[in-house]
Amino acid sequence: MFDSGARMNRQAMEWKLDVERLWSAAALDFREAGRLAAEIFTLCAETALRQAAAEALPSLRNAALENADRSTKDEARGRFSVIRDVLCALDAGTFGRRDSAPKPLTEEARYRQLLGLPLGRRLARAEIHRAWKRAVKTAHPDAGGDASEFVALSAAQEALMKER
């Protein structure tokens, strides 16, 4: 979960338990949530968690004020939920081959993606042509587009027409 060793793992688990305790209460204690967010921001080395805590701190502090209105408290609750989500994501194990790189797209799939056409089904000539016309409206050099993008779109159309 963290690269700073077992001590950070233990600390992160304590933070997660504290966040869950605060979240499951009938009413969120914004003062305590702000204290916890400040502690996470100060001590955490994990970038995503640190950033979530930094973004939540001002909202939590404003919501802890006695004259805080409902929208301020709702915003603070939303920001605190981001801290909760990041902690849960960091704690979640990876299963299967999630860390492996995705398979590279085939040439046909790249052409279809370039023209905004669906994968995995036969395409009619008219469908390919309509998609090409839609894409080149903005890519054509006369319309202020890039010549290389226009050439790539035309090549994609030609290749897909030949495959038919």
Summary of the structure (lengths in Angstrom):
residues: 164
radius of gyration: 25.3
end to end distance: 49.2
largest distance: 70.2
contacts: 431
relative contact order: 0.09
helix: 71%
strand: 0%
